[in-house]
Amino acid sequence: MTTPDMPAGGRQAGRVPLRPQSVRLNVRSRPAFSVGKWPATRRLAAVIVAGVVIGAAAGGLRVASAIGAAAGYARTTQQAVLGEQVTALAQAMENERDLTAAYDAALGYDSPAAVGGGASVPAVSGSTLRYYQGQLTQAQQATNALAGRVRTLAAQIGAGFPAIAQNSAQNVVSITSNLAGLRSSALQQPSVSTIQSYTAEIGGLFALNDQIASGSGDAALFADVRALGALSRAKDQASQERAIVDAALIAGSFNGTGGQQALATAQALENAALLAFQESATPAQQNAFLTAASGEQADTAQLLTNFAAAAGDPRLFVSALGLGMTRANAPGRWYSAMSGTIDGMRKVELHVAQAIVARSQALRQGALRSAVLSGAVTAAIALAVLIAAFLAARSPRGAARPRDRAGR
Protein backbone atom coordinates (compact mmCIF):
# COMPACT_ATOMS: atom_id res chain seq x y z
CA MET A 1 0.00 0.00 0.00
CA THR A 2 1.23 3.39 -0.88
CA THR A 3 0.38 6.86 0.35
CA PRO A 4 1.28 10.22 -0.95
CA ASP A 5 3.94 10.46 1.70
CA MET A 6 5.24 6.96 1.26
CA PRO A 7 6.41 6.20 -2.25
CA ALA A 8 6.30 2.72 -3.63
CA GLY A 9 9.96 2.17 -2.86
CA GLY A 10 9.15 2.20 0.86
CA ARG A 11 11.02 5.40 1.74
CA GLN A 12 9.33 8.49 2.93
CA ALA A 13 9.81 11.29 0.48
CA GLY A 14 12.11 14.08 1.50
CA ARG A 15 13.90 12.16 4.32
CA VAL A 16 17.46 10.83 4.39
CA PRO A 17 17.90 7.43 5.95
CA LEU A 18 19.84 7.36 9.24
CA ARG A 19 23.10 5.44 9.41
CA PRO A 20 24.00 3.51 12.54
CA GLN A 21 26.70 5.25 14.55
CA SER A 22 29.18 3.73 17.01
CA VAL A 23 29.29 5.10 20.55
CA ARG A 24 32.82 5.58 22.03
CA LEU A 25 32.98 5.61 25.82
CA ASN A 26 35.70 7.80 27.27
CA VAL A 27 36.81 5.34 29.98
CA ARG A 28 40.49 5.22 30.99
CA SER A 29 41.73 1.73 31.64
CA ARG A 30 44.57 0.95 34.04
CA PRO A 31 47.22 -1.66 33.36
CA ALA A 32 46.91 -4.88 35.23
CA PHE A 33 50.19 -4.11 37.06
CA SER A 34 49.61 -0.63 38.43
CA VAL A 35 51.40 0.72 41.48
CA GLY A 36 48.50 3.10 41.94
CA LYS A 37 46.23 0.17 42.77
CA TRP A 38 48.57 -1.00 45.54
CA PRO A 39 47.72 -0.27 49.15
CA ALA A 40 49.91 2.31 50.84
CA THR A 41 51.68 -0.31 52.90
CA ARG A 42 52.66 -2.25 49.80
CA ARG A 43 53.94 0.86 48.09
CA LEU A 44 56.00 1.69 51.19
CA ALA A 45 57.40 -1.82 51.24
CA ALA A 46 58.36 -1.57 47.56
CA VAL A 47 60.22 1.67 48.14
CA ILE A 48 62.06 0.14 51.09
CA VAL A 49 63.01 -2.97 49.13
CA ALA A 50 64.28 -0.84 46.23
CA GLY A 51 66.43 1.12 48.66
CA VAL A 52 67.76 -2.10 50.12
CA VAL A 53 68.71 -3.37 46.66
CA ILE A 54 70.53 -0.15 45.79
CA GLY A 55 72.27 -0.09 49.18
CA ALA A 56 73.31 -3.71 48.83
CA ALA A 57 74.76 -3.00 45.40
CA ALA A 58 76.76 -0.05 46.75
CA GLY A 59 77.91 -2.12 49.72
CA GLY A 60 78.92 -4.92 47.40
CA LEU A 61 81.07 -2.52 45.43
CA ARG A 62 82.78 -1.39 48.63
CA VAL A 63 83.40 -4.99 49.63
CA ALA A 64 84.77 -5.82 46.19
CA SER A 65 87.05 -2.78 46.31
CA ALA A 66 88.38 -3.76 49.74
CA ILE A 67 88.97 -7.34 48.60
CA GLY A 68 90.84 -6.05 45.55
CA ALA A 69 92.99 -3.83 47.77
CA ALA A 70 93.71 -6.79 50.05
CA ALA A 71 94.82 -8.84 47.05
CA GLY A 72 97.12 -6.00 45.95
CA TYR A 73 98.66 -5.73 49.41
CA ALA A 74 99.12 -9.50 49.45
CA ARG A 75 101.29 -9.14 46.35
CA THR A 76 103.17 -6.30 48.05
CA THR A 77 103.76 -8.55 51.06
CA GLN A 78 105.06 -11.25 48.75
CA GLN A 79 107.53 -8.79 47.25
CA ALA A 80 108.52 -7.54 50.72
CA VAL A 81 109.26 -11.08 51.96
CA LEU A 82 111.34 -11.65 48.85
CA GLY A 83 113.07 -8.31 49.41
CA GLU A 84 114.10 -9.27 52.92
CA GLN A 85 115.74 -12.41 51.56
CA VAL A 86 117.34 -10.40 48.77
CA THR A 87 119.11 -8.16 51.30
CA ALA A 88 120.59 -11.26 52.92
CA LEU A 89 121.72 -12.57 49.54
CA ALA A 90 123.28 -9.20 48.68
CA GLN A 91 125.23 -9.29 51.93
CA ALA A 92 126.44 -12.81 51.16
CA MET A 93 127.50 -11.81 47.65
CA GLU A 94 129.31 -8.76 49.03
CA ASN A 95 131.26 -10.97 51.42
CA GLU A 96 132.05 -13.38 48.59
CA ARG A 97 133.10 -10.53 46.32
CA ASP A 98 135.48 -9.07 48.88
CA LEU A 99 137.07 -12.44 49.64
CA THR A 100 137.37 -13.22 45.93
CA ALA A 101 139.20 -9.92 45.45
CA ALA A 102 141.48 -10.79 48.36
CA TYR A 103 142.18 -14.21 46.89
CA ASP A 104 143.01 -12.70 43.49
CA ALA A 105 145.40 -10.26 45.17
CA ALA A 106 146.97 -13.11 47.14
CA LEU A 107 147.48 -15.04 43.90
CA GLY A 108 149.44 -12.07 42.58
CA TYR A 109 146.99 -10.70 40.00
CA ASP A 110 147.27 -7.18 41.43
CA SER A 111 151.02 -6.99 40.89
CA PRO A 112 152.24 -4.53 38.26
CA ALA A 113 153.64 -7.40 36.23
CA ALA A 114 150.36 -9.33 36.16
CA VAL A 115 148.29 -6.23 35.43
CA GLY A 116 150.64 -5.50 32.54
CA GLY A 117 150.04 -8.93 31.07
CA GLY A 118 152.92 -10.78 32.64
CA ALA A 119 152.95 -13.81 34.91
CA SER A 120 151.43 -13.60 38.36
CA VAL A 121 153.46 -14.45 41.43
CA PRO A 122 151.66 -15.18 44.73
CA ALA A 123 151.93 -12.27 47.14
CA VAL A 124 151.59 -14.45 50.26
CA SER A 125 152.82 -17.74 51.56
CA GLY A 126 151.20 -21.04 50.66
CA SER A 127 149.52 -21.39 54.06
CA THR A 128 148.08 -17.88 53.84
CA LEU A 129 146.88 -18.59 50.33
CA ARG A 130 145.09 -21.71 51.54
CA TYR A 131 143.52 -19.64 54.32
CA TYR A 132 142.06 -17.18 51.80
CA GLN A 133 140.85 -20.05 49.65
CA GLY A 134 139.08 -21.65 52.62
CA GLN A 135 137.42 -18.37 53.56
CA LEU A 136 136.22 -17.93 49.99
CA THR A 137 134.79 -21.45 49.84
CA GLN A 138 132.74 -20.84 52.97
CA ALA A 139 131.44 -17.57 51.57
CA GLN A 140 130.40 -19.27 48.34
CA GLN A 141 128.50 -21.93 50.26
CA ALA A 142 126.60 -19.26 52.20
CA THR A 143 125.75 -17.51 48.94
CA ASN A 144 124.53 -20.74 47.36
CA ALA A 145 122.10 -21.43 50.19
CA LEU A 146 120.56 -17.96 50.02
CA ALA A 147 120.55 -17.90 46.22
CA GLY A 148 118.39 -21.02 46.05
CA ARG A 149 115.86 -19.52 48.44
CA VAL A 150 115.73 -16.21 46.59
CA ARG A 151 115.45 -17.90 43.21
CA THR A 152 112.40 -19.87 44.35
CA LEU A 153 110.67 -16.74 45.68
CA ALA A 154 111.58 -14.59 42.68
CA ALA A 155 110.17 -17.18 40.26
CA GLN A 156 106.76 -16.66 41.90
CA ILE A 157 106.59 -12.99 40.86
CA GLY A 158 104.45 -13.42 37.77
CA ALA A 159 101.07 -12.37 36.40
CA GLY A 160 99.30 -9.77 38.53
CA PHE A 161 102.50 -7.95 39.47
CA PRO A 162 103.67 -4.75 37.74
CA ALA A 163 105.66 -5.46 34.59
CA ILE A 164 108.78 -3.79 35.95
CA ALA A 165 108.62 -5.99 39.06
CA GLN A 166 108.29 -9.10 36.90
CA ASN A 167 111.29 -8.08 34.82
CA SER A 168 113.38 -7.39 37.92
CA ALA A 169 112.40 -10.74 39.39
CA GLN A 170 113.38 -12.57 36.22
CA ASN A 171 116.73 -10.78 36.32
CA VAL A 172 117.26 -12.00 39.88
CA VAL A 173 116.44 -15.54 38.79
CA SER A 174 119.09 -15.18 36.10
CA ILE A 175 121.66 -13.78 38.54
CA THR A 176 121.16 -16.57 41.05
CA SER A 177 121.28 -19.19 38.31
CA ASN A 178 124.58 -17.91 36.89
CA LEU A 179 126.75 -17.73 39.99
CA ALA A 180 129.12 -20.36 38.63
CA GLY A 181 129.76 -18.23 35.54
CA LEU A 182 130.30 -15.13 37.66
CA ARG A 183 132.83 -16.92 39.86
CA SER A 184 134.68 -18.33 36.92
CA SER A 185 135.05 -14.93 35.27
CA ALA A 186 136.02 -13.18 38.53
CA LEU A 187 138.93 -15.46 39.42
CA GLN A 188 142.45 -14.86 38.20
CA GLN A 189 142.06 -11.21 37.29
CA PRO A 190 142.89 -7.89 39.00
CA SER A 191 140.85 -7.35 42.14
CA VAL A 192 139.24 -4.14 40.85
CA SER A 193 137.82 -6.07 37.88
CA THR A 194 136.56 -8.75 40.24
CA ILE A 195 134.84 -6.13 42.37
CA GLN A 196 133.21 -4.56 39.32
CA SER A 197 131.88 -7.93 38.07
CA TYR A 198 130.22 -8.78 41.38
CA THR A 199 128.95 -5.24 41.93
CA ALA A 200 127.02 -5.24 38.66
CA GLU A 201 125.15 -8.39 39.71
CA ILE A 202 124.48 -7.10 43.22
CA GLY A 203 122.98 -3.97 41.69
CA GLY A 204 120.37 -6.18 40.00
CA LEU A 205 119.27 -7.35 43.44
CA PHE A 206 118.80 -3.78 44.63
CA ALA A 207 116.72 -2.98 41.54
CA LEU A 208 114.23 -5.66 42.55
CA ASN A 209 113.80 -4.21 46.03
CA ASP A 210 113.16 -0.77 44.57
CA GLN A 211 109.85 -2.12 43.19
CA ILE A 212 108.42 -3.47 46.47
CA ALA A 213 105.97 -0.60 46.99
CA SER A 214 105.20 0.05 43.32
CA GLY A 215 101.61 -1.22 43.55
CA SER A 216 100.75 -0.18 47.10
CA GLY A 217 100.05 3.56 46.94
CA ASP A 218 101.13 3.83 50.60
CA ALA A 219 103.40 6.80 51.37
CA ALA A 220 104.96 5.28 54.49
CA LEU A 221 105.80 2.09 52.62
CA PHE A 222 107.35 4.07 49.77
CA ALA A 223 109.54 5.95 52.27
CA ASP A 224 110.72 2.71 53.89
CA VAL A 225 111.54 1.21 50.49
CA ARG A 226 113.56 4.29 49.54
CA ALA A 227 115.40 4.13 52.87
CA LEU A 228 116.14 0.45 52.33
CA GLY A 229 117.50 1.03 48.84
CA ALA A 230 119.72 3.88 49.99
CA LEU A 231 121.10 1.99 52.97
CA SER A 232 121.71 -1.17 50.94
CA ARG A 233 123.71 0.81 48.40
CA ALA A 234 125.67 2.66 51.12
CA LYS A 235 126.56 -0.66 52.73
CA ASP A 236 127.61 -2.07 49.38
CA GLN A 237 129.95 0.88 48.82
CA ALA A 238 131.44 0.38 52.29
CA SER A 239 131.95 -3.27 51.40
CA GLN A 240 133.74 -2.25 48.19
CA GLU A 241 136.03 -0.02 50.24
CA ARG A 242 136.80 -3.03 52.43
CA ALA A 243 137.67 -5.10 49.38
CA ILE A 244 139.77 -2.42 47.66
CA VAL A 245 141.97 -1.61 50.64
CA ASP A 246 142.22 -5.26 51.70
CA ALA A 247 143.48 -6.28 48.26
CA ALA A 248 145.93 -3.37 48.25
CA LEU A 249 147.29 -4.38 51.65
CA ILE A 250 147.75 -7.96 50.45
CA ALA A 251 149.39 -6.90 47.20
CA GLY A 252 151.45 -4.20 48.91
CA SER A 253 150.22 -1.26 46.82
CA PHE A 254 147.52 0.19 44.59
CA ASN A 255 149.98 0.11 41.71
CA GLY A 256 148.46 -0.70 38.37
CA THR A 257 144.99 -1.70 39.62
CA GLY A 258 143.15 1.62 39.70
CA GLY A 259 142.36 0.91 43.33
CA GLN A 260 142.95 4.41 44.63
CA GLN A 261 140.47 5.94 42.20
CA ALA A 262 137.99 3.13 42.90
CA LEU A 263 138.32 3.80 46.62
CA ALA A 264 137.62 7.53 46.20
CA THR A 265 134.59 6.74 44.03
CA ALA A 266 133.22 4.26 46.57
CA GLN A 267 133.57 6.80 49.38
CA ALA A 268 131.73 9.47 47.40
CA LEU A 269 128.91 7.10 46.47
CA GLU A 270 128.59 5.88 50.04
CA ASN A 271 128.22 9.44 51.32
CA ALA A 272 125.57 10.19 48.69
CA ALA A 273 123.64 7.05 49.58
CA LEU A 274 123.78 7.84 53.29
CA LEU A 275 122.39 11.31 52.59
CA ALA A 276 119.50 9.72 50.65
CA PHE A 277 118.93 7.35 53.57
CA GLN A 278 118.67 10.23 56.03
CA GLU A 279 116.12 11.96 53.81
CA SER A 280 113.81 8.91 53.68
CA ALA A 281 114.42 7.13 56.99
CA THR A 282 112.28 7.62 60.08
CA PRO A 283 113.89 9.19 63.17
CA ALA A 284 114.05 5.73 64.78
CA GLN A 285 115.86 4.32 61.76
CA GLN A 286 118.29 7.22 61.71
CA ASN A 287 119.07 6.78 65.40
CA ALA A 288 119.60 3.06 64.87
CA PHE A 289 122.09 3.79 62.14
CA LEU A 290 123.98 6.35 64.23
CA THR A 291 124.27 3.79 67.00
CA ALA A 292 125.47 1.10 64.61
CA ALA A 293 127.99 3.43 62.96
CA SER A 294 129.61 4.50 66.23
CA GLY A 295 132.17 2.77 68.40
CA GLU A 296 135.89 2.17 68.45
CA GLN A 297 135.86 -0.36 65.61
CA ALA A 298 133.88 1.93 63.33
CA ASP A 299 136.14 4.86 64.16
CA THR A 300 139.23 2.79 63.34
CA ALA A 301 137.76 1.72 60.02
CA GLN A 302 136.92 5.29 59.08
CA LEU A 303 140.39 6.49 60.06
CA LEU A 304 142.08 3.80 58.00
CA THR A 305 139.85 4.42 54.99
CA ASN A 306 140.51 8.15 54.96
CA PHE A 307 144.25 7.67 55.41
CA ALA A 308 144.50 5.08 52.67
CA ALA A 309 142.60 7.30 50.25
CA ALA A 310 144.72 10.34 51.05
CA ALA A 311 148.11 8.64 51.17
CA GLY A 312 147.70 6.60 48.02
CA ASP A 313 149.78 3.81 49.56
CA PRO A 314 148.07 1.49 52.05
CA ARG A 315 151.41 0.40 53.47
CA LEU A 316 151.96 3.83 54.99
CA PHE A 317 149.31 3.55 57.66
CA VAL A 318 150.70 0.20 58.83
CA SER A 319 153.34 2.07 60.76
CA ALA A 320 152.13 5.67 60.70
CA LEU A 321 148.93 5.31 62.72
CA GLY A 322 150.37 3.42 65.68
CA LEU A 323 147.55 0.88 65.83
CA GLY A 324 149.75 -2.13 66.39
CA MET A 325 149.49 -3.13 62.75
CA THR A 326 152.25 -4.94 60.92
CA ARG A 327 152.76 -5.88 57.31
CA ALA A 328 151.53 -9.37 58.14
CA ASN A 329 148.43 -8.54 60.21
CA ALA A 330 147.36 -5.34 58.44
CA PRO A 331 144.94 -7.05 55.98
CA GLY A 332 143.22 -8.98 58.77
CA ARG A 333 143.00 -5.96 61.10
CA TRP A 334 141.59 -3.82 58.31
CA TYR A 335 139.07 -6.44 57.19
CA SER A 336 137.87 -6.95 60.78
CA ALA A 337 137.46 -3.23 61.43
CA MET A 338 135.48 -2.64 58.26
CA SER A 339 133.40 -5.77 58.80
CA GLY A 340 132.28 -4.34 62.14
CA THR A 341 130.98 -1.24 60.39
CA ILE A 342 129.32 -3.25 57.63
CA ASP A 343 127.71 -5.65 60.10
CA GLY A 344 126.24 -2.71 61.99
CA MET A 345 124.80 -1.31 58.78
CA ARG A 346 123.43 -4.76 57.98
CA LYS A 347 121.52 -4.84 61.28
CA VAL A 348 119.80 -1.56 60.45
CA GLU A 349 119.15 -2.75 56.89
CA LEU A 350 117.48 -5.90 58.21
CA HIS A 351 115.38 -3.82 60.61
CA VAL A 352 114.13 -1.65 57.73
CA ALA A 353 113.42 -4.70 55.56
CA GLN A 354 111.42 -6.29 58.38
CA ALA A 355 109.51 -3.03 58.88
CA ILE A 356 108.53 -3.14 55.20
CA VAL A 357 107.20 -6.68 55.59
CA ALA A 358 105.26 -5.70 58.71
CA ARG A 359 103.80 -2.60 57.05
CA SER A 360 102.65 -4.51 53.97
CA GLN A 361 101.05 -7.18 56.16
CA ALA A 362 99.27 -4.52 58.21
CA LEU A 363 97.91 -2.91 55.05
CA ARG A 364 96.60 -6.25 53.84
CA GLN A 365 94.94 -7.02 57.18
CA GLY A 366 93.39 -3.57 57.22
CA ALA A 367 91.91 -4.09 53.77
CA LEU A 368 90.52 -7.49 54.79
CA ARG A 369 88.94 -6.01 57.92
CA SER A 370 87.43 -3.26 55.80
CA ALA A 371 85.91 -5.87 53.48
CA VAL A 372 84.44 -7.84 56.38
CA LEU A 373 83.12 -4.72 58.10
CA SER A 374 81.56 -3.36 54.91
CA GLY A 375 79.87 -6.68 54.23
CA ALA A 376 78.60 -6.99 57.79
CA VAL A 377 77.23 -3.43 57.89
CA THR A 378 75.56 -3.82 54.50
CA ALA A 379 73.97 -7.12 55.50
CA ALA A 380 72.78 -5.74 58.87
CA ILE A 381 71.17 -2.68 57.31
CA ALA A 382 69.51 -4.76 54.60
CA LEU A 383 68.14 -7.20 57.17
CA ALA A 384 66.79 -4.42 59.39
CA VAL A 385 65.08 -2.68 56.48
CA LEU A 386 63.56 -5.93 55.21
CA ILE A 387 62.17 -6.67 58.65
CA ALA A 388 60.65 -3.19 58.76
CA ALA A 389 59.15 -3.69 55.31
CA PHE A 390 57.71 -7.05 56.34
CA LEU A 391 56.09 -5.59 59.43
CA ALA A 392 54.69 -2.70 57.42
CA ALA A 393 53.25 -5.07 54.85
CA ARG A 394 51.50 -7.10 57.60
CA SER A 395 49.90 -4.08 59.28
CA PRO A 396 45.99 -4.39 59.61
CA ARG A 397 44.58 -3.27 56.29
CA GLY A 398 40.94 -3.55 57.43
CA ALA A 399 41.20 -1.13 60.29
CA ALA A 400 39.34 1.57 58.34
CA ARG A 401 36.37 -0.64 57.40
CA PRO A 402 34.19 -0.03 60.52
CA ARG A 403 34.27 3.67 59.86
CA ASP A 404 33.40 3.09 56.23
CA ARG A 405 30.38 1.01 57.22
CA ALA A 406 29.31 3.51 59.83
CA GLY A 407 29.30 6.27 57.28
CA ARG A 408 27.04 4.43 54.87
C-alpha positions in Angstrom: 0.0 0.0 0.0 1.2 3.4 -0.9 0.4 6.9 0.4 1.3 10.2 -0.9 3.9 10.5 1.7 5.2 7.0 1.3 6.4 6.2 -2.2 6.3 2.7 -3.6 10.0 2.2 -2.9 9.2 2.2 0.9 11.0 5.4 1.7 9.3 8.5 2.9 9.8 11.3 0.5 12.1 14.1 1.5 13.9 12.2 4.3 17.5 10.8 4.4 17.9 7.4 6.0 19.8 7.4 9.2 23.1 5.4 9.4 24.0 3.5 12.5 26.7 5.3 14.5 29.2 3.7 17.0 29.3 5.1 20.5 32.8 5.6 22.0 33.0 5.6 25.8 35.7 7.8 27.3 36.8 5.3 30.0 40.5 5.2 31.0 41.7 1.7 31.6 44.6 1.0 34.0 47.2 -1.7 33.4 46.9 -4.9 35.2 50.2 -4.1 37.1 49.6 -0.6 38.4 51.4 0.7 41.5 48.5 3.1 41.9 46.2 0.2 42.8 48.6 -1.0 45.5 47.7 -0.3 49.1 49.9 2.3 50.8 51.7 -0.3 52.9 52.7 -2.3 49.8 53.9 0.9 48.1 56.0 1.7 51.2 57.4 -1.8 51.2 58.4 -1.6 47.6 60.2 1.7 48.1 62.1 0.1 51.1 63.0 -3.0 49.1 64.3 -0.8 46.2 66.4 1.1 48.7 67.8 -2.1 50.1 68.7 -3.4 46.7 70.5 -0.2 45.8 72.3 -0.1 49.2 73.3 -3.7 48.8 74.8 -3.0 45.4 76.8 -0.1 46.8 77.9 -2.1 49.7 78.9 -4.9 47.4 81.1 -2.5 45.4 82.8 -1.4 48.6 83.4 -5.0 49.6 84.8 -5.8 46.2 87.0 -2.8 46.3 88.4 -3.8 49.7 89.0 -7.3 48.6 90.8 -6.0 45.6 93.0 -3.8 47.8 93.7 -6.8 50.0 94.8 -8.8 47.0 97.1 -6.0 46.0 98.7 -5.7 49.4 99.1 -9.5 49.5 101.3 -9.1 46.4 103.2 -6.3 48.0 103.8 -8.5 51.1 105.1 -11.3 48.8 107.5 -8.8 47.2 108.5 -7.5 50.7 109.3 -11.1 52.0 111.3 -11.6 48.8 113.1 -8.3 49.4 114.1 -9.3 52.9 115.7 -12.4 51.6 117.3 -10.4 48.8 119.1 -8.2 51.3 120.6 -11.3 52.9 121.7 -12.6 49.5 123.3 -9.2 48.7 125.2 -9.3 51.9 126.4 -12.8 51.2 127.5 -11.8 47.7 129.3 -8.8 49.0 131.3 -11.0 51.4 132.0 -13.4 48.6 133.1 -10.5 46.3 135.5 -9.1 48.9 137.1 -12.4 49.6 137.4 -13.2 45.9 139.2 -9.9 45.4 141.5 -10.8 48.4 142.2 -14.2 46.9 143.0 -12.7 43.5 145.4 -10.3 45.2 147.0 -13.1 47.1 147.5 -15.0 43.9 149.4 -12.1 42.6 147.0 -10.7 40.0 147.3 -7.2 41.4 151.0 -7.0 40.9 152.2 -4.5 38.3 153.6 -7.4 36.2 150.4 -9.3 36.2 148.3 -6.2 35.4 150.6 -5.5 32.5 150.0 -8.9 31.1 152.9 -10.8 32.6 153.0 -13.8 34.9 151.4 -13.6 38.4 153.5 -14.4 41.4 151.7 -15.2 44.7 151.9 -12.3 47.1 151.6 -14.4 50.3 152.8 -17.7 51.6 151.2 -21.0 50.7 149.5 -21.4 54.1 148.1 -17.9 53.8 146.9 -18.6 50.3 145.1 -21.7 51.5 143.5 -19.6 54.3 142.1 -17.2 51.8 140.8 -20.1 49.6 139.1 -21.6 52.6 137.4 -18.4 53.6 136.2 -17.9 50.0 134.8 -21.5 49.8 132.7 -20.8 53.0 131.4 -17.6 51.6 130.4 -19.3 48.3 128.5 -21.9 50.3 126.6 -19.3 52.2 125.8 -17.5 48.9 124.5 -20.7 47.4 122.1 -21.4 50.2 120.6 -18.0 50.0 120.5 -17.9 46.2 118.4 -21.0 46.1 115.9 -19.5 48.4 115.7 -16.2 46.6 115.5 -17.9 43.2 112.4 -19.9 44.4 110.7 -16.7 45.7 111.6 -14.6 42.7 110.2 -17.2 40.3 106.8 -16.7 41.9 106.6 -13.0 40.9 104.5 -13.4 37.8 101.1 -12.4 36.4 99.3 -9.8 38.5 102.5 -7.9 39.5 103.7 -4.8 37.7 105.7 -5.5 34.6 108.8 -3.8 36.0 108.6 -6.0 39.1 108.3 -9.1 36.9 111.3 -8.1 34.8 113.4 -7.4 37.9 112.4 -10.7 39.4 113.4 -12.6 36.2 116.7 -10.8 36.3 117.3 -12.0 39.9 116.4 -15.5 38.8 119.1 -15.2 36.1 121.7 -13.8 38.5 121.2 -16.6 41.1 121.3 -19.2 38.3 124.6 -17.9 36.9 126.8 -17.7 40.0 129.1 -20.4 38.6 129.8 -18.2 35.5 130.3 -15.1 37.7 132.8 -16.9 39.9 134.7 -18.3 36.9 135.1 -14.9 35.3 136.0 -13.2 38.5 138.9 -15.5 39.4 142.5 -14.9 38.2 142.1 -11.2 37.3 142.9 -7.9 39.0 140.9 -7.4 42.1 139.2 -4.1 40.8 137.8 -6.1 37.9 136.6 -8.8 40.2 134.8 -6.1 42.4 133.2 -4.6 39.3 131.9 -7.9 38.1 130.2 -8.8 41.4 129.0 -5.2 41.9 127.0 -5.2 38.7 125.1 -8.4 39.7 124.5 -7.1 43.2 123.0 -4.0 41.7 120.4 -6.2 40.0 119.3 -7.3 43.4 118.8 -3.8 44.6 116.7 -3.0 41.5 114.2 -5.7 42.6 113.8 -4.2 46.0 113.2 -0.8 44.6 109.8 -2.1 43.2 108.4 -3.5 46.5 106.0 -0.6 47.0 105.2 0.1 43.3 101.6 -1.2 43.6 100.8 -0.2 47.1 100.1 3.6 46.9 101.1 3.8 50.6 103.4 6.8 51.4 105.0 5.3 54.5 105.8 2.1 52.6 107.3 4.1 49.8 109.5 5.9 52.3 110.7 2.7 53.9 111.5 1.2 50.5 113.6 4.3 49.5 115.4 4.1 52.9 116.1 0.4 52.3 117.5 1.0 48.8 119.7 3.9 50.0 121.1 2.0 53.0 121.7 -1.2 50.9 123.7 0.8 48.4 125.7 2.7 51.1 126.6 -0.7 52.7 127.6 -2.1 49.4 129.9 0.9 48.8 131.4 0.4 52.3 132.0 -3.3 51.4 133.7 -2.2 48.2 136.0 0.0 50.2 136.8 -3.0 52.4 137.7 -5.1 49.4 139.8 -2.4 47.7 142.0 -1.6 50.6 142.2 -5.3 51.7 143.5 -6.3 48.3 145.9 -3.4 48.2 147.3 -4.4 51.6 147.7 -8.0 50.4 149.4 -6.9 47.2 151.5 -4.2 48.9 150.2 -1.3 46.8 147.5 0.2 44.6 150.0 0.1 41.7 148.5 -0.7 38.4 145.0 -1.7 39.6 143.1 1.6 39.7 142.4 0.9 43.3 142.9 4.4 44.6 140.5 5.9 42.2 138.0 3.1 42.9 138.3 3.8 46.6 137.6 7.5 46.2 134.6 6.7 44.0 133.2 4.3 46.6 133.6 6.8 49.4 131.7 9.5 47.4 128.9 7.1 46.5 128.6 5.9 50.0 128.2 9.4 51.3 125.6 10.2 48.7 123.6 7.0 49.6 123.8 7.8 53.3 122.4 11.3 52.6 119.5 9.7 50.7 118.9 7.3 53.6 118.7 10.2 56.0 116.1 12.0 53.8 113.8 8.9 53.7 114.4 7.1 57.0 112.3 7.6 60.1 113.9 9.2 63.2 114.1 5.7 64.8 115.9 4.3 61.8 118.3 7.2 61.7 119.1 6.8 65.4 119.6 3.1 64.9 122.1 3.8 62.1 124.0 6.4 64.2 124.3 3.8 67.0 125.5 1.1 64.6 128.0 3.4 63.0 129.6 4.5 66.2 132.2 2.8 68.4 135.9 2.2 68.4 135.9 -0.4 65.6 133.9 1.9 63.3 136.1 4.9 64.2 139.2 2.8 63.3 137.8 1.7 60.0 136.9 5.3 59.1 140.4 6.5 60.1 142.1 3.8 58.0 139.9 4.4 55.0 140.5 8.1 55.0 144.3 7.7 55.4 144.5 5.1 52.7 142.6 7.3 50.2 144.7 10.3 51.0 148.1 8.6 51.2 147.7 6.6 48.0 149.8 3.8 49.6 148.1 1.5 52.1 151.4 0.4 53.5 152.0 3.8 55.0 149.3 3.5 57.7 150.7 0.2 58.8 153.3 2.1 60.8 152.1 5.7 60.7 148.9 5.3 62.7 150.4 3.4 65.7 147.5 0.9 65.8 149.7 -2.1 66.4 149.5 -3.1 62.8 152.3 -4.9 60.9 152.8 -5.9 57.3 151.5 -9.4 58.1 148.4 -8.5 60.2 147.4 -5.3 58.4 144.9 -7.1 56.0 143.2 -9.0 58.8 143.0 -6.0 61.1 141.6 -3.8 58.3 139.1 -6.4 57.2 137.9 -7.0 60.8 137.5 -3.2 61.4 135.5 -2.6 58.3 133.4 -5.8 58.8 132.3 -4.3 62.1 131.0 -1.2 60.4 129.3 -3.2 57.6 127.7 -5.7 60.1 126.2 -2.7 62.0 124.8 -1.3 58.8 123.4 -4.8 58.0 121.5 -4.8 61.3 119.8 -1.6 60.4 119.1 -2.7 56.9 117.5 -5.9 58.2 115.4 -3.8 60.6 114.1 -1.6 57.7 113.4 -4.7 55.6 111.4 -6.3 58.4 109.5 -3.0 58.9 108.5 -3.1 55.2 107.2 -6.7 55.6 105.3 -5.7 58.7 103.8 -2.6 57.0 102.7 -4.5 54.0 101.1 -7.2 56.2 99.3 -4.5 58.2 97.9 -2.9 55.0 96.6 -6.3 53.8 94.9 -7.0 57.2 93.4 -3.6 57.2 91.9 -4.1 53.8 90.5 -7.5 54.8 88.9 -6.0 57.9 87.4 -3.3 55.8 85.9 -5.9 53.5 84.4 -7.8 56.4 83.1 -4.7 58.1 81.6 -3.4 54.9 79.9 -6.7 54.2 78.6 -7.0 57.8 77.2 -3.4 57.9 75.6 -3.8 54.5 74.0 -7.1 55.5 72.8 -5.7 58.9 71.2 -2.7 57.3 69.5 -4.8 54.6 68.1 -7.2 57.2 66.8 -4.4 59.4 65.1 -2.7 56.5 63.6 -5.9 55.2 62.2 -6.7 58.7 60.7 -3.2 58.8 59.1 -3.7 55.3 57.7 -7.1 56.3 56.1 -5.6 59.4 54.7 -2.7 57.4 53.2 -5.1 54.8 51.5 -7.1 57.6 49.9 -4.1 59.3 46.0 -4.4 59.6 44.6 -3.3 56.3 40.9 -3.6 57.4 41.2 -1.1 60.3 39.3 1.6 58.3 36.4 -0.6 57.4 34.2 0.0 60.5 34.3 3.7 59.9 33.4 3.1 56.2 30.4 1.0 57.2 29.3 3.5 59.8 29.3 6.3 57.3 27.0 4.4 54.9 
